[in-house]
Amino acid sequence: MGSSNHISVVVITLAVLLQLSVFASAQKWLTLDGSAPLVIARNGFSGLFPPASSYAYNLAMMTSVPDLVLWCDVQLTKDGAGICFRDIRLDNSSSISVAYPKRGNSYTLNGVATQGYFPVDFTLKELSPVTLNQGIYTRSPDFDGSMFEIQTVEDVFMQNKPAGFWLNIQNDAFYSQHKLSMRSFVIGASKRVIISHISSSEISFLRGLARPFASTKTKLVFQFLDMDATEPSTNQTYGSLLKNLTMIKAFAAGILVPKAYIWPVDANSYLKPHTPLVADAHKVGLEVFATDFANDATFAYNYSYNPVEEYLSFIDNGDFSVDGLLSDFPITPSEARDCFAHLGTNTSVQAKPLVISHHGASGNFPGCTDVAYEQAIKDGADVIDCTVQMSKDGIPFCTSTVNLMNSTLVGQTQFRSQIATVKDFGPAPGIYSFSLNWADIQGLTPVLSNPYTDYFLYRDPNNKHAGKIVSLEDFLNIAKNATSLYGVLIRIENANYLALNAGLSITDAVTDALAKAGYNGTTAKKVMIQSTNSSVLKAMKGKKYELVYEVDESIRGAPRDAITLMKTFADSVVVNKQSILPTSGGFLTAATDVVKQLKSVKLPVYVQILRNEFVSQAYDFFSDPIVEINSYVVEGGVDGIVTDFPKTASDYKKNLCLKMKNTPAYMSPVQAGQLTQLITPGFLPPAEAPNPLLNVADLQESPLPAPVENTSAPATAETPRTSRNSQHQISASVILSFLAIIVAAALLF
């Protein structure tokens, strides 16, 4: 079927911007033949566009390595045409149930009665009004209105001319029952298109192709399914067949296995030691291809939500390399292979942005703890940060929030009697740092932050209570002893409240701690003081510190007078991601001029907060934290990255593609607004109101007040009244407050 979905001018522009990449590193690989492992795009770039659609194949070709292999799941129509479609049930990823609401059917498939819409019930012509859509419901459906036609095998090859073309054949026995020969189709197709690989999970089918393809360059690959599943032609489980690789070598050049066959994962989502499968297969001359890779799926905690790390564990672990990686997001294995493999421990930095930790390595450990800071240093952070809070007895210490309920298990201790509501910090009750003495605070159990529990994404549970809270003095000593660090960043908030309500000067406490720790000398590390309050920065002026103004709202720009005023009290600025690359409905819109405006008065710009979890990233970044970092650095022009995962940003700075004369496609920044132009108007997400401008009034603050001695405690949550029958009567508001506490505590685990 000829596809009518020709690439638009926008995509052609993207093709120009995303240049052809260079070939993989010439270093020796531990693959079977020593060549670079293949990147195989499962039905194109199916992590973003509907699988096997024209856009999916086009985008895969434009953003991946030049020797990319395109994968096609082959299905046969009633009249014997071969189409590329991800599943034998057409209703899984198409509009067929809308086009033909009464033509569903039930067939026995692999011994199981299965209902759906099957290709054997439709001719190729009948499928012409059927359009493709995204079959995985956690992915964006916004491209479903683009009217992508179902494509034939010949369509896909001729429109893309890939370096490799992989036909995956499943359910041969089913098609045979309907008097359709997949074998005849594949042999015939090989005369019209160049097929690099043919895979199947049915041994009898591959054996039937051994002779016709014996004198060709086409490789036959046996696909292993779940270990407990039964291979139909031998009636053996795939797990048992794994023990007879020599037999498989008799009819196949390679094997395709789920990634868990190589790196198994335990019940708690941690990696077990790798199996000997790759080495065993290579010994008998079989190539090994690994599957089940997707950036927007959960994988082992060991990878810290960085998919590049997962790919590297399969191709650059020092023991073996698989011969190919099958992925829904081919841009990521492309960059893993060509940009990050073979880096070595002494690889020099290729990019300049500062890597600034956000509460230390808070993606791996409870934020602002000793272990989070030590990990951030180990991970290559240039600057580690401390958000300063004050204890009741005036000791400055590091923790992410003034409400200890949000960062520790204080609500489960004897200090729960200190629960209070402070309107300055919101309506929810809490236990605040200035209500407890330092001796009590330092014994509290810290809690790992899980910002995406709504998506059932959790950070490393083995470390959920690791480490201890540190004083500012301890933090400064940790940093002073780390020779690799460029400096420290100290975040100061709530100065007015502490002065007026707790009699504490947080700015004086920070200044004294820095002086005591020796940070005022000429050879001391860089000190950055950050605040959303301009008066805090003015109070710290003239002390050889870099004063960082934090814009605490999303903005679209700032007039000249506001930027000129900012320059009088700040040396640099930190803004959130939305202020540089705003999004609407999960897609990037148009880039702002915020960075350009701030740099016009020589104010360096840092962006916050970058995280590895794919739900934190716009769809335009392909669920890849490296793509996001690269876009903010190269396209956004930022001078620093504030991140929960400093290792990811530090590794980005070392990647080999940054020093190449011609930047490869997979290390080119994305262009804001490109994807939304490909969405049919009726499917566009609702437009959001533009962010405001940052004005002079937003920057003007009253001078910091002098500390006022105040012995009154924060207003506590309402005490239950006792009725005549001695039973407590608790108001609805108090019940809701304590429900909030219980829910918050539950989310900490």
Disulfide bonds with the S-S distance in Angstrom:
Cys72-Cys84 2.05
Cys339-Cys657 1.97
Cys386-Cys398 2.03
